Amino acid sequence: MTNSPTVLVSGGTGFVGSAIVRALTEKHPDFIIAIIDQNPPRPEHVLPEKTRYMRVDLTSVEALNKAFEAINPDVVVHAAGMIPGLAERWSRRLEPEVWKINFEGTRNMLEASQRSGVKAFIYTSTCCVVIDDTTTPHPNINEEWPPSPRSTIYGQSKAAAETLVLRASSSTMATCALRPSVLCGPGDCQLLPSIHSCIVEHKTGFVIGNGFNLWDITYVGNAADAHVLAIENLLSCRTAAGSVFFIQNNEPIAFRDFCLAVWAHFGHIPSFEVRIPECMAYFVGLACEAVTWVTGTTTTLSRGSVRDACAIRYASGNKAKEVLGYEARIGIEEAIRLSCDVSRHQSPQILLGILTQETRTMLLAKG
């Protein structure tokens, strides 16, 4: 690539989007990078100095058209989206808003890109388009697995948007979709703070299920590297055009072991271990749902969260390696160390997280 393309990153002030911007700047310092996001840049998500930022609502066609006219991008990385709280993903309360942002927003981005003559469009999808069906184990799945018909509103909205993106791939605008797994890394205000909060709440000794079910945990910098490789591919050989790729560290780990490793970095070792059988926890979750239905409160434990805690979820990285040349640069042990080292220097508000109780309970169940 001899020219210096302009890359527009939606959601670029967030956890994943800012990591993509940093990775792209590091590998291609000559690229011109612009960010559109509803949120302004944040100190926990560091951005390169030369990055251009515009505050834009991607559900507004008019606002998007103005942004595209001003930026005139050659490449679009669409990383913006709405992730509901864990307890909200199965409810229908937020469904209209989730679909408006994740589906309609993606359609708006695609249409604006086509009008602007964008050459490459990379969509940040999610493994949830497949694995959110908690009734089915997902061991070593690949891209041939279909999206789940029994998914959450988040998984459904992202799957529908992903379909739009792949169908839009053409000779003039090549598209692809990446499906990162659960992420960790600097700037994470959900996963690590939630796991750390279990220390404060004296809940690290409780385990739902056998604790041996494997998950994919991915370092956010590795996911960002995959986006850079996708950009390079779509601007050159285009062998990734019209395709979807699972992106992970390719080191499946029991979530219990992940939590234990995190706690150890903070100097904590659980003083006891109590295992709660999945069937017992399931009926407790059902009882909690009944209580919250009567009282109108938010559930802290549900059948869905119990199934999620005991699920098997990890994917093959073969396709991403063969087509994109992707391999995880940061291993899981180093990823945990880097995540914890950064968390130690964050403020107590960031470390403990602005978390709903159901989010804490969900991660406790997983750990």
C-alpha positions in Angstrom: 0.0 0.0 0.0 1.9 3.0 -1.3 -0.8 5.6 -0.6 -1.9 6.7 2.9 -5.6 5.8 3.2 -8.0 7.5 5.5 -9.5 5.2 8.1 -12.8 6.0 9.9 -13.3 4.1 13.2 -16.8 4.3 14.7 -16.9 3.7 18.4 -13.2 4.7 18.5 -13.2 6.2 22.0 -14.3 2.9 23.5 -12.4 -0.1 24.9 -12.2 -2.0 21.6 -12.3 1.0 19.2 -9.4 2.8 20.9 -7.3 -0.4 20.9 -7.9 -0.6 17.1 -6.8 3.0 16.6 -3.6 2.4 18.6 -2.7 -0.8 16.8 -3.3 0.9 13.4 -1.3 3.9 14.3 1.6 1.7 15.6 1.8 -0.4 12.4 0.8 2.2 9.9 1.8 5.6 11.3 1.2 7.2 7.9 -2.5 6.3 7.9 -4.9 9.1 8.5 -7.3 8.1 11.3 -10.6 9.7 12.2 -13.0 8.6 14.9 -16.8 9.1 15.2 -18.4 8.3 18.5 -21.2 9.6 20.7 -18.8 9.7 23.7 -15.8 12.0 23.8 -12.3 10.6 24.3 -11.7 9.1 27.8 -8.5 9.0 29.8 -8.7 5.2 30.3 -8.8 4.7 26.6 -5.7 6.4 25.3 -5.7 7.7 21.7 -2.8 8.8 19.5 -2.4 12.6 19.5 -3.0 13.1 15.7 -6.3 11.2 15.8 -9.3 13.3 14.6 -12.5 13.0 16.6 -16.1 13.9 15.7 -19.1 13.5 17.9 -21.7 11.7 15.8 -24.9 9.7 16.4 -24.8 6.8 14.0 -28.6 6.4 14.1 -28.8 9.8 12.5 -28.5 9.5 8.7 -28.0 13.3 8.4 -25.2 13.4 11.0 -23.5 10.4 9.4 -23.6 11.9 5.9 -22.0 15.1 7.2 -19.3 13.2 8.9 -18.5 11.1 5.9 -18.4 14.2 3.7 -15.9 15.8 6.1 -13.7 12.7 6.5 -14.0 11.1 3.1 -12.7 7.7 4.3 -11.2 5.0 2.2 -11.7 2.4 5.0 -14.4 2.1 7.6 -14.0 0.0 10.8 -17.4 -0.1 12.4 -16.8 -0.9 16.1 -19.6 1.0 17.6 -22.6 -0.8 19.2 -24.7 -1.2 22.3 -24.0 -4.0 24.8 -26.9 -4.4 27.3 -26.2 -5.4 30.9 -26.0 -9.1 31.4 -29.5 -9.3 33.1 -31.0 -7.2 30.3 -29.8 -9.3 27.4 -32.7 -11.8 27.7 -35.3 -9.2 28.5 -37.2 -7.3 25.9 -37.1 -3.9 27.7 -34.1 -2.6 25.8 -34.8 -4.5 22.5 -35.9 -1.4 20.5 -32.8 0.6 21.5 -30.4 -2.3 21.0 -31.8 -3.0 17.5 -31.8 0.7 16.6 -28.1 1.1 17.4 -26.7 -2.3 16.5 -28.8 -3.1 13.4 -30.1 0.2 12.0 -26.9 2.0 13.0 -24.9 -0.6 11.0 -27.2 -0.2 8.0 -26.7 3.5 8.2 -22.9 3.1 8.3 -23.0 0.7 5.3 -25.2 3.0 3.2 -23.0 6.1 4.0 -19.9 4.1 3.1 -21.4 3.0 -0.2 -22.3 6.6 -1.1 -18.8 7.8 -0.1 -17.0 5.3 -2.2 -15.4 3.4 0.7 -13.1 0.6 -0.5 -13.1 -1.6 2.6 -15.6 -2.1 5.5 -14.7 -4.1 8.6 -17.4 -4.9 11.1 -16.7 -5.6 14.7 -19.2 -8.4 15.4 -19.1 -10.8 18.3 -18.9 -14.5 19.2 -22.3 -14.0 20.8 -24.0 -14.3 17.4 -23.4 -18.1 17.9 -22.6 -18.8 21.5 -25.5 -16.9 23.2 -27.6 -20.1 23.0 -26.8 -21.4 26.5 -28.6 -24.7 26.0 -25.9 -25.9 23.5 -22.2 -26.5 24.2 -19.8 -24.8 21.8 -16.5 -26.7 21.9 -14.0 -25.6 19.2 -16.6 -24.2 17.0 -15.8 -22.7 13.6 -17.3 -20.2 11.2 -19.5 -22.9 9.7 -21.7 -22.9 12.8 -24.9 -20.9 12.1 -26.1 -18.0 14.2 -28.1 -19.2 17.2 -31.9 -19.2 16.8 -32.1 -19.0 20.7 -30.0 -16.0 21.2 -30.1 -12.9 23.4 -31.3 -9.5 22.0 -27.7 -8.5 21.7 -26.7 -11.7 19.8 -29.7 -11.4 17.5 -29.1 -7.8 16.7 -25.4 -8.3 16.0 -26.1 -11.4 13.9 -28.6 -9.5 11.8 -26.2 -6.6 11.3 -23.4 -9.0 10.4 -25.6 -10.5 7.6 -26.1 -6.9 6.2 -22.3 -6.4 6.2 -21.4 -9.6 4.5 -24.2 -9.2 1.8 -22.9 -5.7 1.1 -19.5 -7.0 0.0 -18.9 -6.2 -3.7 -16.2 -5.4 -6.3 -16.3 -1.8 -5.2 -16.5 -2.2 -1.4 -15.1 -5.3 0.2 -16.5 -6.2 3.6 -15.8 -8.7 6.3 -16.8 -9.3 10.0 -14.7 -10.2 13.0 -16.1 -12.0 16.0 -13.9 -11.4 19.1 -14.6 -13.4 22.2 -14.7 -12.0 25.8 -12.0 -9.3 26.1 -9.6 -8.2 28.7 -6.9 -5.5 28.7 -6.0 -1.9 29.7 -9.1 0.3 29.8 -11.4 -2.6 30.6 -14.1 -1.3 33.0 -16.3 -4.5 33.0 -14.4 -7.8 33.2 -11.5 -7.1 35.5 -13.3 -4.8 37.9 -16.1 -7.3 38.2 -13.7 -10.1 39.1 -11.8 -7.9 41.5 -15.1 -6.9 43.2 -15.6 -10.5 44.2 -12.6 -10.1 46.5 -14.2 -7.1 48.2 -17.5 -8.9 48.6 -15.8 -12.1 50.0 -17.4 -14.3 47.2 -14.3 -15.8 45.6 -14.9 -19.2 47.1 -18.2 -20.0 45.5 -18.3 -21.9 42.2 -21.4 -22.8 40.1 -21.1 -26.1 38.2 -17.8 -28.0 38.0 -15.7 -25.0 37.2 -13.9 -26.8 34.4 -15.9 -25.5 31.4 -13.6 -23.8 28.8 -14.0 -20.2 27.5 -12.1 -18.0 25.1 -10.7 -14.9 26.7 -8.9 -12.5 24.3 -6.5 -9.7 24.9 -7.9 -6.5 23.4 -4.7 -5.7 21.7 -4.8 -9.1 19.8 -8.4 -8.3 18.7 -7.1 -4.9 17.5 -4.3 -6.6 15.5 -6.9 -8.8 13.8 -8.7 -5.6 12.6 -5.5 -4.2 11.2 -4.8 -7.4 9.3 -8.4 -7.3 7.9 -7.8 -3.8 6.7 -4.6 -4.8 5.0 -6.3 -7.8 3.4 -9.3 -5.9 2.0 -7.1 -3.2 0.6 -4.9 -5.7 -1.2 -5.6 -9.4 -2.0 -9.3 -9.2 -0.7 -9.3 -12.9 0.2 -11.3 -12.0 3.3 -14.1 -10.3 1.4 -17.5 -11.5 2.3 -16.2 -13.6 5.2 -16.5 -13.8 9.0 -13.7 -14.7 11.4 -13.6 -15.8 15.0 -10.9 -13.9 16.9 -9.5 -15.1 20.2 -6.3 -15.9 22.0 -6.5 -19.6 20.9 -5.8 -20.6 24.5 -9.1 -21.9 25.9 -9.2 -21.5 29.7 -11.6 -22.4 32.5 -13.1 -19.2 33.7 -12.4 -20.3 37.2 -8.7 -20.5 36.4 -8.8 -17.1 34.8 -10.4 -15.6 37.9 -7.9 -17.3 40.2 -5.1 -15.9 38.1 -6.5 -12.4 38.3 -7.1 -12.6 42.1 -3.5 -13.9 42.6 -2.2 -10.7 40.9 -4.0 -8.7 43.5 -2.5 -10.9 46.3 -5.7 -12.9 47.0 -6.2 -16.6 47.3 -9.7 -17.9 48.2 -9.7 -19.3 51.7 -12.5 -21.8 50.9 -14.3 -23.3 47.9 -17.9 -24.3 47.8 -19.3 -25.9 44.6 -23.0 -25.3 43.9 -24.4 -28.0 41.5 -25.8 -26.5 38.3 -29.3 -28.0 38.7 -29.5 -26.5 42.2 -28.4 -23.1 41.0 -30.8 -23.3 38.1 -33.8 -23.6 40.4 -32.5 -20.8 42.7 -32.3 -18.7 39.5 -35.9 -19.6 38.7 -37.0 -18.6 42.2 -35.1 -15.3 41.8 -36.8 -14.6 38.6 -40.2 -15.2 40.2 -39.5 -12.9 43.0 -38.3 -10.1 40.8 -41.3 -10.5 38.5 -43.6 -10.0 41.5 -41.6 -7.1 43.0 -40.6 -5.4 39.8 -37.0 -5.4 40.8 -33.9 -6.5 38.8 -32.8 -10.1 39.1 -29.3 -10.9 40.6 -29.4 -14.5 39.5 -31.4 -16.1 36.7 -31.6 -19.4 34.8 -29.9 -17.7 31.9 -26.9 -16.6 34.1 -26.5 -20.1 35.5 -26.5 -21.7 32.1 -24.1 -19.0 30.9 -21.8 -19.7 33.8 -21.7 -23.4 33.0 -21.4 -23.2 29.3 -18.6 -24.4 27.1 -17.5 -21.7 24.6 -14.4 -21.7 22.6 -13.6 -21.4 18.9 -11.1 -22.5 16.3 -8.7 -19.9 15.0 -7.7 -21.7 11.8 -9.6 -19.6 9.4 -8.3 -16.3 10.8 -4.8 -17.7 10.7 -5.0 -19.0 7.1 -6.8 -16.0 5.6 -5.7 -13.0 7.7 -2.4 -14.4 9.0 -3.7 -13.7 12.5 -2.0 -15.2 15.6 -2.3 -13.9 19.1 0.7 -11.7 19.9 0.0 -11.5 23.6 -0.5 -14.8 25.4 -3.1 -15.2 28.1 -0.7 -15.1 31.0 0.8 -11.9 29.8 -2.7 -10.6 29.0 -3.7 -11.1 32.6 -0.5 -9.5 33.9 -0.9 -6.4 31.7 -4.6 -6.1 32.6 -4.0 -6.3 36.3 -0.9 -4.0 36.2 -3.0 -1.3 34.6 -5.9 -1.8 37.0 -3.7 -1.2 40.0 -3.0 2.3 38.7 -6.6 3.1 38.0 -8.8 5.0 40.3 -10.9 3.0 42.8 -14.0 4.0 40.8 -12.6 2.3 37.7 -11.2 -0.7 39.5 -14.4 -1.5 41.3 -16.4 -0.5 38.2 -19.7 1.2 37.8 -21.4 -2.2 37.9 -25.0 -3.4 38.3 -25.5 -6.1 40.9 -26.6 -8.5 38.2 -23.3 -8.0 36.4 -21.3 -8.8 39.6 -23.5 -11.9 40.3 -23.0 -13.1 36.7 -19.2 -12.9 36.8 -19.2 -14.5 40.3 -21.1 -17.4 38.8 -18.6 -17.7 36.0 -15.7 -17.5 38.5 
